[in-house]
Amino acid sequence: MQEFEELTRDKFEEFIALNNIEHKTAQYRLCFKIIKRMYRRCKLGYYFGDIKICKYKDMVVEGNHRYISYLLAGIEFGILDGTSSFCDNPKYYNDVEVDFDDDWDEYQKETKKYVTDDFLKDFERRTAK
């Protein structure tokens, strides 16, 4: 695995501002600490599943944090067909609020395990091509 620099807030904000991100989202907020953690793990070769896209709305419906992490890490990922609610209004990622202070995984019993790397033993690493 090649070495990489950790994702910083400045790099993240620059990426969101300067890149034409293909798909939109219905999310109002994203968590930077989750994206940063997933980015690092992607750079280490881990893959956390495909992204669900509603093709009708060209919108990510499952995997928003993964989607941005994959784009930042520059890795290929799969896309699955998904559906969205009539009420979901697509928006560009540069219009989404980002929480830079809190780590959302710390507050949920189901996601607290993702704060550490202990769960990674259950995932295979991709090898560099």
C-alpha positions as CSV (number, residue, x, y, z in Angstrom):
1,M,0.0,0.0,0.0
2,Q,1.3,3.4,-0.9
3,E,1.6,6.1,1.8
4,F,-1.0,8.8,1.9
5,E,-1.8,12.0,3.8
6,E,-4.7,12.0,6.2
7,L,-7.8,13.9,5.1
8,T,-7.9,17.4,6.5
9,R,-10.9,19.8,6.7
10,D,-9.2,22.1,4.1
11,K,-8.6,19.3,1.6
12,F,-12.2,18.1,2.1
13,E,-13.7,21.6,1.6
14,E,-11.5,22.2,-1.5
15,F,-12.6,18.8,-3.0
16,I,-16.3,19.6,-2.5
17,A,-15.9,23.1,-3.8
18,L,-13.8,22.3,-6.9
19,N,-15.1,19.0,-8.1
20,N,-18.2,18.4,-10.2
21,I,-19.6,15.5,-8.1
22,E,-21.7,13.3,-10.5
23,H,-24.5,12.3,-8.2
24,K,-26.6,14.4,-5.9
25,T,-28.0,13.6,-2.4
26,A,-31.1,14.0,-0.3
27,Q,-29.0,14.4,2.8
28,Y,-29.0,17.7,4.7
29,R,-25.9,17.0,6.8
30,L,-22.9,14.8,6.6
31,C,-20.3,14.0,9.3
32,F,-16.7,14.9,8.5
33,K,-15.2,12.5,11.1
34,I,-17.0,9.5,9.4
35,I,-15.8,10.6,6.0
36,K,-12.2,11.1,7.3
37,R,-12.2,7.7,8.9
38,M,-13.6,5.9,5.8
39,Y,-11.2,7.8,3.6
40,R,-8.2,6.5,5.6
41,R,-9.6,2.9,5.6
42,C,-10.2,3.1,1.8
43,K,-6.6,4.3,1.3
44,L,-5.5,1.2,3.3
45,G,-7.4,-1.0,0.8
46,Y,-10.7,-1.6,2.5
47,Y,-14.0,-1.6,0.6
48,F,-17.3,-1.2,2.4
49,G,-19.8,-2.0,-0.3
50,D,-21.5,-0.5,-3.3
51,I,-23.5,2.7,-3.4
52,K,-27.2,2.8,-4.1
53,I,-28.3,5.4,-6.6
54,C,-31.8,6.4,-7.7
55,K,-31.2,6.7,-11.4
56,Y,-34.4,8.7,-11.9
57,K,-33.2,11.5,-9.6
58,D,-29.4,10.8,-10.1
59,M,-29.2,10.7,-6.3
60,V,-27.4,8.7,-3.7
61,V,-30.0,7.0,-1.6
62,E,-27.7,4.7,0.5
63,G,-24.0,5.3,1.2
64,N,-23.5,9.1,1.2
65,H,-20.5,9.0,3.5
66,R,-19.0,6.1,1.5
67,Y,-19.6,7.8,-1.8
68,I,-17.7,10.9,-0.8
69,S,-15.0,8.8,0.9
70,Y,-14.5,6.7,-2.3
71,L,-14.3,9.8,-4.5
72,L,-11.8,11.4,-2.2
73,A,-9.7,8.2,-2.0
74,G,-9.9,7.8,-5.8
75,I,-11.1,4.2,-5.7
76,E,-13.5,2.4,-8.0
77,F,-16.9,1.4,-6.5
78,G,-20.0,-0.4,-7.7
79,I,-23.4,1.2,-8.1
80,L,-26.7,-0.6,-7.3
81,D,-30.2,0.5,-8.3
82,G,-32.1,2.2,-5.5
83,T,-35.3,4.1,-5.1
84,S,-36.2,7.3,-3.3
85,S,-39.2,8.8,-1.8
86,F,-41.3,11.3,-3.8
87,C,-40.4,13.8,-1.0
88,D,-36.6,13.4,-1.5
89,N,-35.3,16.6,-3.2
90,P,-31.8,16.1,-4.8
91,K,-29.2,18.7,-3.9
92,Y,-25.5,19.1,-4.7
93,Y,-23.0,18.0,-2.1
94,N,-21.6,21.5,-1.9
95,D,-25.0,22.6,-0.6
96,V,-25.0,20.0,2.2
97,E,-24.0,21.1,5.7
98,V,-21.0,19.3,7.2
99,D,-20.6,18.6,10.9
100,F,-16.9,19.0,11.6
101,D,-17.2,18.8,15.3
102,D,-19.1,15.7,16.3
103,D,-18.5,12.0,15.5
104,W,-22.0,10.6,14.8
105,D,-20.9,7.0,15.2
106,E,-20.0,7.7,18.9
107,Y,-23.7,8.4,19.7
108,Q,-25.3,5.2,18.3
109,K,-25.1,1.8,19.8
110,E,-25.2,0.2,16.4
111,T,-22.4,2.3,14.9
112,K,-20.1,2.9,17.9
113,K,-18.0,-0.1,16.8
114,Y,-16.9,1.9,13.7
115,V,-15.0,4.4,15.7
116,T,-12.1,2.0,16.2
117,D,-10.6,-0.3,13.6
118,D,-11.5,-3.5,15.6
119,F,-14.3,-4.4,13.2
120,L,-12.0,-4.3,10.1
121,K,-10.9,-7.9,10.6
122,D,-14.3,-8.9,9.1
123,F,-13.5,-7.1,5.8
124,E,-11.1,-8.1,3.0
125,R,-8.6,-5.7,1.8
126,R,-8.3,-5.0,-1.9
127,T,-4.9,-5.2,-3.4
128,A,-3.5,-2.4,-5.5
129,K,-3.5,-3.1,-9.3
